[in-house]
Amino acid sequence: MKTLRVGLLGLGQIGAGFYSLLASKRDFFRREIGISIDLVKVAVRNKDKKRKKSVPKSLLTENAFEVVRDPSVDVVVELIGGIREAKALIGEALTRGKHVVTANKALLAEAGDEIFDLADRKKRWIFFEASVGGGIPVIKALREGLVANRIESIYSIINGTSNYILTRMTEDKSDFREALREAQEKGYAEADPTLDIEGIDAAHKLAILLRFAFCGNVRFKDIYCEGISRIRSEDIAFAHEFGYRVKLLAIAKASKEGIEARVQPTLLPESHILANVNGAFNAVLIRGDQVGDVLLYGKGAGPAPTASAVMSDLIDIAMREAGRLNEEALPMRAIRRPLKIKNISSILSRYYLRFHVVDRPGVLAKIAQVLGKHRISISDCVQKERSAGNVVPLILLTHGAHERDVRNAIRRIDRLDAVSGHSQVIRIEQ
Ligand SMILES: NC(=O)c1ccc[n+]([C@@H]2O[C@H](COP(=O)([O-])OP(=O)(O)OC[C@H]3O[C@@H](n4cnc5c(N)ncnc54)[C@H](OP(=O)(O)O)[C@@H]3O)[C@@H](O)[C@H]2O)c1
């Protein structure tokens, strides 16, 4: 029987989920896998806080460093979140010879290079399956199951909050604010939803996927990031008229000139498999040069799915410690060369453009002229009936165009007298 002594940092949503999972499955792991996972200490911010599941007071400490410095701890499970403290605690744990399991995507996206370097130097394992896609085993798929493939692209829905909001806007025709409020009431969105609705959380996860899909280091600031807060219900309705749905996608695509890495609201054909991933669900569509398309779909957040991923990492470490798995048997992709990320201005895409224009003859021609001057050709066009205030929505879909040209054209168009407010630009993927 291999025993793994665990120090847990955090007993919040995921920490408590992990604690419950361990309590219910500990005997199963001992019996079926021959691994005993023993919880030695648990760090929280406030020992006296009322918790749904009671934890023996003797296990709790308010000093997280006590956990990472405890010589009897083999593995530190970091579930406190945030960057500064979590980084210091993980650094200390690795330095003291402990393996680490974390769900902290923000930390790995912002400081992954340093942390992975330290783990390498100290010859310790750091596992982080729960950091992307909650319970979906996407890191294992990239590192192990798809190791024989050159990854060509990843299209993913990896922020459940945004996907929930967009789904409500699509199905109930609610506006962004109403859908956000509902997501908050149901516990899918934080009181401060910025990280989710501005695409930052998805970009954190994409940074981690890029590292293992394309075998290299990524600077987080090189990832283009745009959230859903500017999507209006009219965009969802117009997209539907053209046969599309709006989804927040995290996209990585390999090309000769570099890797496209972007988080953005996207129009997807209604028949696209990701267009039908709804509510708080996540999905990652990976294309490998040997396997073709692989779709991973499931719950991307929440205590039970996320704790399932944390536990799988712990079992993995226990098996390695027991000599039942080794690095050669489960290759980690090399993660050491800097990846060349393409600047967003050089990407080629189709676009959905929505303008609010004064309803008078010649406006469409003027806009088409500006687009033409910037080498952008129109593939479809809808102008709506006159509404209040003599301003009507005009929607254009384009053929493939360069982002740089589209931005320049939109800047010019937004200055036209006949155009009111800022125009909407959403990229289209097939
Ligand atoms: N929520 C999800 O669905 C989800 C999914 C995937 C990944 N994750 C990641 O999992 C991690 C944890 O998320 P969460 O939602 O469980 O967070 P959470 O509910 O806010 O819980 C944080 C926990 O950490 C404790 N804590 C915070 N700072 C501490 C410190 N300095 N020392 C000791 N304890 C400290 C808190 O103690 P008190 O309880 O005493 O306040 C609390 O128990 C984050 O990195 C998050 O990104 C979350």
The ligand as an SDF file (V2000), in Angstrom:
LIG
                    3D

 48 52  0  0  0  0  0  0  0  0999 V2000
  -14.7080   27.3430   -8.5200 N   0  0  0  0  0  0  0  0  0  0  0  0
  -14.5200   26.5790   -9.5900 C   0  0  0  0  0  0  0  0  0  0  0  0
  -15.4680   26.0480  -10.1710 O   0  0  0  0  0  0  0  0  0  0  0  0
  -13.1090   26.3320  -10.0730 C   0  0  0  0  0  0  0  0  0  0  0  0
  -12.9140   25.4940  -11.1820 C   0  0  0  0  0  0  0  0  0  0  0  0
  -11.6080   25.2250  -11.6240 C   0  0  0  0  0  0  0  0  0  0  0  0
  -10.5370   25.7930  -10.9450 C   0  0  0  0  0  0  0  0  0  0  0  0
  -10.7730   26.5940   -9.8600 N   0  0  0  0  0  0  0  0  0  0  0  0
   -9.6070   27.1660   -9.1700 C   0  0  0  0  0  0  0  0  0  0  0  0
   -9.5300   26.5630   -7.8800 O   0  0  0  0  0  0  0  0  0  0  0  0
   -8.9500   27.4840   -6.9530 C   0  0  0  0  0  0  0  0  0  0  0  0
   -9.8700   27.6400   -5.7600 C   0  0  0  0  0  0  0  0  0  0  0  0
  -11.0980   28.1790   -6.1840 O   0  0  0  0  0  0  0  0  0  0  0  0
  -12.3820   28.2300   -5.2090 P   0  0  0  0  0  0  0  0  0  0  0  0
  -13.5320   28.5790   -6.0810 O   0  0  0  0  0  0  0  0  0  0  0  0
  -12.4630   26.9840   -4.3860 O   0  0  0  0  0  0  0  0  0  0  0  0
  -12.0090   29.4900   -4.2580 O   0  0  0  0  0  0  0  0  0  0  0  0
  -12.7340   29.9440   -2.9330 P   0  0  0  0  0  0  0  0  0  0  0  0
  -14.0850   29.3320   -2.8180 O   0  0  0  0  0  0  0  0  0  0  0  0
  -12.5870   31.4140   -2.8490 O   0  0  0  0  0  0  0  0  0  0  0  0
  -11.8380   29.3020   -1.7500 O   0  0  0  0  0  0  0  0  0  0  0  0
  -10.5800   29.7550   -1.3910 C   0  0  0  0  0  0  0  0  0  0  0  0
  -10.1470   29.0170   -0.1150 C   0  0  0  0  0  0  0  0  0  0  0  0
   -8.7950   29.3610    0.1690 O   0  0  0  0  0  0  0  0  0  0  0  0
   -8.6830   29.8050    1.5190 C   0  0  0  0  0  0  0  0  0  0  0  0
   -7.6160   30.7990    1.5500 N   0  0  0  0  0  0  0  0  0  0  0  0
   -7.5050   31.9200    0.7910 C   0  0  0  0  0  0  0  0  0  0  0  0
   -6.3570   32.5640    1.0620 N   0  0  0  0  0  0  0  0  0  0  0  0
   -5.7250   31.8300    2.0040 C   0  0  0  0  0  0  0  0  0  0  0  0
   -4.5030   31.9600    2.6940 C   0  0  0  0  0  0  0  0  0  0  0  0
   -3.6730   32.9620    2.4890 N   0  0  0  0  0  0  0  0  0  0  0  0
   -4.1580   31.0160    3.5960 N   0  0  0  0  0  0  0  0  0  0  0  0
   -4.9980   29.9740    3.8360 C   0  0  0  0  0  0  0  0  0  0  0  0
   -6.1550   29.7900    3.1990 N   0  0  0  0  0  0  0  0  0  0  0  0
   -6.5250   30.7040    2.3050 C   0  0  0  0  0  0  0  0  0  0  0  0
  -10.0530   30.3250    1.9060 C   0  0  0  0  0  0  0  0  0  0  0  0
  -10.1990   30.2220    3.3160 O   0  0  0  0  0  0  0  0  0  0  0  0
  -11.5850   30.5500    4.0820 P   0  0  0  0  0  0  0  0  0  0  0  0
  -12.5240   29.4370    3.6890 O   0  0  0  0  0  0  0  0  0  0  0  0
  -11.2560   30.5150    5.5240 O   0  0  0  0  0  0  0  0  0  0  0  0
  -12.0280   31.8830    3.5810 O   0  0  0  0  0  0  0  0  0  0  0  0
  -10.9640   29.3700    1.1320 C   0  0  0  0  0  0  0  0  0  0  0  0
  -11.1810   28.1970    1.8830 O   0  0  0  0  0  0  0  0  0  0  0  0
   -8.7200   28.7760   -7.7510 C   0  0  0  0  0  0  0  0  0  0  0  0
   -7.3980   28.8020   -8.2220 O   0  0  0  0  0  0  0  0  0  0  0  0
   -9.6890   28.6570   -8.9120 C   0  0  0  0  0  0  0  0  0  0  0  0
   -9.2750   29.3850  -10.0470 O   0  0  0  0  0  0  0  0  0  0  0  0
  -12.0200   26.8810   -9.4190 C   0  0  0  0  0  0  0  0  0  0  0  0
  1  2  1  0
  2  3  2  0
  2  4  1  0
  4  5  1  0
  4 48  2  0
  5  6  2  0
  6  7  1  0
  7  8  2  0
  8  9  1  0
  8 48  1  0
  9 10  1  0
  9 46  1  0
 10 11  1  0
 11 12  1  0
 11 44  1  0
 12 13  1  0
 13 14  1  0
 14 15  2  0
 14 16  1  0
 14 17  1  0
 17 18  1  0
 18 19  2  0
 18 20  1  0
 18 21  1  0
 21 22  1  0
 22 23  1  0
 23 24  1  0
 23 42  1  0
 24 25  1  0
 25 26  1  0
 25 36  1  0
 26 27  1  0
 26 35  1  0
 27 28  2  0
 28 29  1  0
 29 30  1  0
 29 35  2  0
 30 31  1  0
 30 32  2  0
 32 33  1  0
 33 34  2  0
 34 35  1  0
 36 37  1  0
 36 42  1  0
 37 38  1  0
 38 39  2  0
 38 40  1  0
 38 41  1  0
 42 43  1  0
 44 45  1  0
 44 46  1  0
 46 47  1  0
M  CHG  2   8   1  16  -1
M  END
$$$$
